[in-house]
Amino acid sequence: MSDKKSLLKNPRVIIFILILLGSIVAIHPGYTPGKGTTSNLNFGLDLEGGSWLQIQLEGALAQVDVDSGKLVSGIVEPIIGAPIEITKNTLDAGGSANKSVTFTTSGTVSASQLEYLGTISVDKLSGSTTQVTISDTSKEGLIQSYLSKALDAEVMAQSDEDGTVYEIRTAVTEQKLESLLEKVGGSIHKNEDGTSTYEEGVSTDTRDLTKEILSDKLNSLGIKDIPVRTVGDKYILIDFAGIDLATAKEIAEKPGKFEIRIQTTGNETEHVLYGDSIVSVGVPSFHDEQWHTPFTLDDDGARTLQKVALETGAIDDPDSHYLMMYLDGVEIYGAPLSYSAAEKLREGPIYSWEASTGTDDAAKTEATALQVHLRAGALPVNVELVGSGHVDAGLGAQFKTAALIIGLISLIGVAAVVYFKYRRPEILIPMVGTSTSEVIMILGVAALIGWQLDLASIAGVIASIGTGIDHLVIITDEVLSEGKLPPTRVFKSRITKAFTIILGAAATNIIALSPLVVMGFGTLKGFAITTIIGVLIGVVIARPVYGIVIKELLNVDENGTASITE
């Protein structure tokens, strides 16, 4: 007779029990008066109720046909207020060497006026003629600069085998883009079939970057594990479990588009930089009777701010040139440059700045929100809310109850099949116990990592029950012969064979489900992750322990005589 106490001395069994107890602690089931049953499990929109939002990424993609000479003229002439005559142009030349364009004009030209186009060389010729050379530039770079200036937005150029595609990171219609290109003798490129290359939307890289930053922003606000999913290259879906629609809209419609502008003349302002020029953000503090959020600019951002301050005359007359800071188009800071800051800017760039938000508790909250937005980084494109919806909490609770009932029915159904197959409680009880423990461990892992359980995840748990029972049946059938356990040496051989089959099946499941995890096809990702976790818990922890338990409960001697342990 085998000693039952030997089970509790087995290292695998001890580890199994500790992990099971740890999972129960992680789930932390309980009851709160007025709230009912509670736990650390994080349920999704379809089980918890809440809101969902669909937002559209504003942008456009297009290829462009432009005559380089007309492009230079169209950019430079409005800036200097005089016509130009191009004398040398290598912008259309092949090769990767730095290209340049040289022109003459009778107008007054300063290097700072054209500095954003490349390296500027200004030479005074005879009389009133000035020769200007723009080097370290390219046709693509000039197109970017022109569109960026005209649309006051970021423009990216991506070259491929079909040509250069320009991504405009703001909402612009095909007609408006065509009109802007006509001013510099250009047009939107046409495909071979005559269709326009203009396409509303953004690139895949920009879409994924927006999704990543938006996810970081939302989760950094203390709302755990908000699913952010992409639909094509134009839309993002966000689930806010347990959050009402009004609050969800308020959160999503403030993605933190931070911008610094400087006042030029009257109420006119000029763009200086966006939030991506900010390299670090400090903790909000209260001093000078204001709440402040300190931040530091990178080298390019600091030099750009100094350059614009010089060009606009803010350094010479700081009182007439307000420095404006905007969050999602709303001014959060506006004040003239201090004289000390102006003097520092005359000597060199300033890297450390502060955005003040006011004096009261609301200003403190705004300063904290600004810190969150700046830490996460500015969204590369603006977003527009195009759809929303709400799932009633009562309906979510019904789904949760239904999912629990379905899980119990599945477990009971599997137990019935196993009993009719073996008709032996000493086999049924370990099987059902092992399967139940696997479910608890899966939920424990979900609680520990903050994984949001939705209906698809629950389906993954149920699938794990079926897969686990299949593996336990393999173990049982492999080691039993005519209802008896074989001698120890044969038992070891057969249990090894059983686990070879199980490991192969588990590897196949993981490989088959992995693409869903990586590619993230909506809720199917939850199903895949939960099923994979269940498979790993089963083959690494639970099923080896089942093999030990079944051998002890069906006690065996060296001759292979099996008997029921009392």
N, C-alpha and C positions, 0 to 999 in steps of 0.2 A: 504494500500500500504506500503510495506516495504521500508525503506530508504536505498538507495544504499550506502550512506556514512557509514552505520553501518558495512559494510564489512571491511572498512579500520580501524575500531576500534576493530575488533576481534583479540585477541592475536595470534591465529593460522595463520590468514591471514598475520598479520604483520611479524611473524617469517618466513612464506613462502616467502614473498617479499624480506626480508633481505637476506635469503639464496640464492634466485635466483639472486639478484644483486651481492652478494659475489661470486657466481659461474662465473658470466660474468666477473667480475674483475680478478678472478683467471685464467680464460682462456685467458684474455687479447687479444681479437681479434683486428687485425689492418692491416694496409697495409704499406709496405716499398718499396719505389721505387727501382726497379731492382730485388727485391726478391718476390714481389707479396704479397699475404695475409700471415700474420704471427700470431702466437699465442704461448702461453706457453705450449700447448699440446705436448707431447713427443710421436712421432710415431715410430713404429717398423720397422724392416728390410723390410717387404713386402710392407709398405706404404711410407717409406722414401728413400729406396735404401740403399746400403751399402755392407758389406761383412759378410761372415760367415766362421767360422773355426771349424774343428773337430780335437781334440787332443786325443792322446792315453796315458793312464796311464801305465807307465812301472813298472812291478812287476811280481811276481809269487807266487803261493800258492802250498804247498805240505806237505804231511805227511812223516815222516822220520823214518827208522829203523836203529838203531845204537847200537853196543855193548858198554856199558859205559866204560869198561876198555880200549878198543882200542881207544875210543874217547879221554879219558884223555891222553893216550900215544901219540896219533896223535897231540894233541894240545901242550903238554908240551915239548916233545922231541925236536922239531925244535927250540923252544925258548931257552932252556938251552944248546942245542948242545950235549946232552948225553942221553943214554937210561935210562929208569926208570923201577922199579919193584913195582907193586902195592901190598901192604900188607893188606889193608883194604878198602872195597868198600861198601857203603850203598846207593849208588845212585839208585839202582834198587829196594830198599826195599819199601814196601807200607807205607801208613800213610802220614801225612802232616808235621811231625817233620823235623827239619833241617837235611839235609843229608851231608855226607862228604866222601872224598876219601883220603887215605894216601898212599904215595909211598916213596921209597928210591932211591937214585941215587948217583953216584960218581962224578957227575958234580957240578959246582958251581951254586947255586940258591940264588936269592935275592927275598924278598917278593914283591918288586915293580914290578918284571917281570911278576908275575902271579896275581897281585892284582885285575885285572878286572874279574877274574874267581870267586872270593869270598873272604872269610877271610882266609889269608895265615899264617900258622905257620911253621917256619923253625927251625929245631933242628939238631945240629951237633952230629952225633953218633961217634963210635970208628973209627979211621983211617980216610979215605977220604969219608966215607959214610955220606950222609945228608938225614934226614927224613923230608918230607914236608906233611902237612895236609891242604887240601882245604876244608873248612867248609862253612856253610851258603850258600850252592849252591844246584843245582839240575841237573838232566840229561838234562831237557829242557833248563835250563839256560846255560849249557855248549854248547849245540847245537847252541843256539842263539849266544853265544860269538864266537864260531868257524866260523859259516857262516858269521857273521857280520865282523869279522876280515879278512876272506878270500876274501869276496866280497867288502869290504870297503863300507858297506851299512847298513842301519838299518834293523833289523830282529825282527819281533814280533811273539809271540807264543800265540795261542788261543786254549783253550781246550774245547771240547764238548763231547757228548756221543760217537762219532765215533773216538775219539782220539785227539791228539794235531796237529793242523795245523800251519805250519810256513809260515808267510807272509814275503817274501823278497822284500824289497822296492827298487828294481833296476831291470834293464833288465838282466835276466839270462836264458839261454836255459836249457832244460831238460838234455841235454848231459853234459853241464858244471857242473850243480848241481850234477849229478850222479858221475862225475869224482871227485869232491871235497869230496863227501861222501865216495867214495871208499878209499880215503887216510886215513880215520879214521875207516875203517872197516864197513861202513854203506851203505845204498842204499835208494832210494825213495820207499816208501811203495806202495804195490799193493792192489787194491780192491779185493773182493772175486771173481770177474769174471776175474781177471788177468790184468785189465787195470791199468795204472799208476794214482796215485793221483795228479800228477803234473798238474797244470793248470795255464796258462798265465793270468795275471790280478792281481787285488788287492781285498781286502775285501770290503764289503759294507761300513763299517765304514770309511775306508781310502778313498774310493771314495767320500763319502759325505763330509769328512773333506777337501779333495782337492778342491771340488766344492765350499765349503764355503770360504776357504782362497782365492781361485782364484777370486771369486766374490768380496770379500772385496778389493783385490788388484786392480782389474780393476776399480771398482767404486770409490776407493780412489784417482785414477789418474784424477778425474774430469769428467769422462764419466758416465753420469747418467743412472742408471737402465739398465745395460747390462744383458740380459737374459743368464744365464749359466745353461744348462740342461744336465742331465746325460743320457747316453744310455748304458744299461747293467752295468757291473762292469769294463769296459775297456775304455770307450770313454766319452768325454764331448763335447757338442756342444755350441758354443758361437756366438751370433748375435751382430754385430757392426753396428748399424743403422747410416747412414750418414758418415761412415768412409771407406776410400778406402782400398783395399786389402793389399797393402804394409804396411800401417800404422797399420792395424789390426794384421798382422803377427809380426811386430816389438813389439807390445804391448804384445801379447800372448806368444811369444817365450822368454820373459824375466820375468818368474814367481818369480824370487827372491830367488833362492836356494843359501843361504849364508853359507859359510863354512870357518873355520879357520884351517890352516895346518901349521906345523912347519918344517923347513928344518932340515934334519938329516945329511946325508953325500952327498957331491957332489950336484947333482940336485934332489936327492930323498927328498920327503916330507912325513910327517906322519899326518894323520887326528887327529884333536884335538876335534872339536865340530861343530855342525850345528847351524842354526839360532834359533832353538827352545830352546836353552840355554840362549837366550837373553830375559831379563825381562822388559827392558825399553829402549827407544830410545829418545835422545835429539834432539834439533833443530840444523841443520847444521850451523856452524860458521866458520869464517875466522880468523885464527891466525897462527903465525909462517910461514906466506906466503904460507899457504895451506888451502884448504877447508876440514873441518873435520865433520864427523857424529859421535857424541858420543853415546855410548850404554853401558848398564850394564849387566853383566852376573849373572846368578843365582848361588847358592852355588855349585851345582854339576859341572857346567861349569867352574867356576873359579878354583875349586880344580883340575879338570881334566887338565886344561891348566898348572897349577903349576906342576902337576905330570909329564906331558909329557916334560915340560921344564927341570925338574930335570933328567929324564931318558935319554934325548937326549944330555945332557951336555950344553944346551943353557945358563944355569945360569953361568957356569964357563967360557964359551967362546961365549958371545953374538954376536960378530961380525961375527961368522961363522954359525950362526943359525938364518936365516930370519924367521920372523913371516909373513905368507902369508894369505891374506884374498881374498876370491873368491865370485863373484856373478855370478851364472849360469855358473860356470866353467871358468870364465874370471877373471884374477887377477886384483883386484882393489886396492890392498895395498901390498907392500912388502918392508920390511926394517928390519934390525937387531934389536934385543931387545936393548933398551938403558941400560946402566950400572945401572942406578937408578932402572929401572924396574926389572932387573936381581936380584939386591940386595933385592928388596921388595919380589920377588918370592921365594927367598931363605928363607925368614922369614915366608911367608904365601901367600895365594892366593890374586890376584888382581881382583877386581870386575868391576872397571870402565875403559873402553878402548875407543879408537877413531880410526875410519877408515878414512884415508886421501885419497882424490881422485884427487888432483892436484891444479893448481893455476888459471886457466882461467874460462871463463863462462861455458864451457862444463863440467869442474870439478864441478862447482856449481850445474849444472843440475843433474849430476851423484850423487852428495851427497844428493840432494833432493829425487831422485828416490830411492836411497839406504835407506833413512829414511822411505819412503813409504813401501818398501819391508820388512824391519825389523819390522815395526809396525804391519803389517798384519800377520807376521809369515811366516816361510819357508814352502814351499809345502812339504808334507811328502814323495812324490815320484817325480821322474823326469817325464816330459811329452814330447811327440813327436808329431809334427804336421803331420797328416796323410790325411787331406782333407781340401779344401778351395773353396770358390766360391764368386761371386759378383753379386749383383742385381743392375742394372742400375737405377740411380736416376730418369730418365725420366719414366721408367717402374713403379717405386714406386709411382710417381706422378699420373700416369694413374690409378693405383689401388686406390689411395686416392680419386680421382675424382669419380671413379666408385662406391666406397663405399658410398660417399656422395649422389650420384644420387639414389642408391638403398634405402638408408635411407629415402630420400624425397618421393620416389615412395611408400614405405611402409606406410609412414604417410598419404599420399594422398589417398592410397587405403583403409586404415582403416577409414579415414574420410568419404569416399564415402559410405562405408558399414554402418557406424553409421547414416549418413544422410538418407539413404534409409530405415533404420529401424525406426527412430523416425520422420524424416521430420520436425524437429524443430530446427532452428538455436540456440535458447537459450539453447539447450542441446549439439548441435554439437560444438559450440565455446568453452564452458568450457572444454569439453572432449579433443579436439585437443590442447587447450592451456595448460591443465594439462599435457598431454603426452609430449608436446614440452618442457615444463619446467623441466620435469623429465630428459629428455635427456641432457639439459643444466647443470643440477645439477650433473649428472653422469660425464660429461666431466669436470666440475669444480673440483670434487673430484679427478679425474685422474690427472688434472694439479697440484693440491695441493700436492699430494703424489708422483708426478713424475712417475706415472705408465705409462709404455710404451704400447701404443695402437697399436695392430696389427689387421689383418683381423678377427681373432677369437674374439677379444675384440669388434670390430665393430658389429659382429654378435650378441654378447651379448647385445649391445645397442638396436639393432633391435628387439631382443627377448623381451627386457624390454618394448618396445613400445607395442607389442602384449599383453604381460601379463598385462600391465597397463590398456589398453583399456578393456580387459576382466573384470578387477576388477571394472572399472568405469561403465560398462554395468550392472554388478551385483548390484551396488549401485543404479543406475537409475531405473532398473526394480523392485528392492525391494521396493523403496519408492514411486513409481508412481502406481496409480490404476486408470485405464481407462483414462490415460493422465492427471490426477490431483494428487496433493499432498494431503495426508490425514491430519487430524487435528494434531496439534503439538504433543499431547501425543502419538498418533499412529505413527507419523513420527519418534519420538525418538526410539520407539520399533523396527521399521523396519530398521532404520539406524544401530542400534546395531546388529541386526541379519545379515545385510549385511557385517558389519565389522568382525563379527565372522567367516563368510564364507571366507572372504578375508585373514584374519590372518591365518586361517588353511591352505589355499592354499599357502600363502607366506612361512609358516614354512616348508611345504612339499618341495617347491622348494629349499629352503636353505639347508635342510637336504640332498636332492638328489644331490646337486652340491658341497657340502662341501668336499667329498672325492677327487674331482678333484683339489681342492685348496690345500689340505694337501699333496696329493701324487704327484701333479705336473706333469701330463701327457702332457708335451710339451706345445703347444699353447692352448690346452683345458683349461689350468689353467687361461689364460686370459679371455676366454669365461665365465668360472665359476665366477671369481671375479667380472667382469663387470655386469653380470646378478644379482648376489647377492647384489651388491651395488645398482642397479636399484630397486630391490625388496624392500630393506630397505628404500630407499628414498621415494618410492611410499607409503608404508603402514604407515610410520612414519610422513611424511611431506605432500606429495601432495594429497593423496586421502581423508584424513580428510578435507582438505580445499575444495576439490571438493564437498563434501557433504554439506558444509556451503554455497558455491556459488550456487549450484543447488537449494537450498531451498530459497535463496534470489531472484534469477532470476525468479523462479516460485513462485511468492508471494502467501502466503497462510493466510487465517484467521482461526479462531477456528472452523468454520463450514466446512472447507475443500474446499472452493471455490478457484480454482487456476486461476490466471490471469497473463498476461505478464507484467512485469515491464517496465514502459516507461523510 
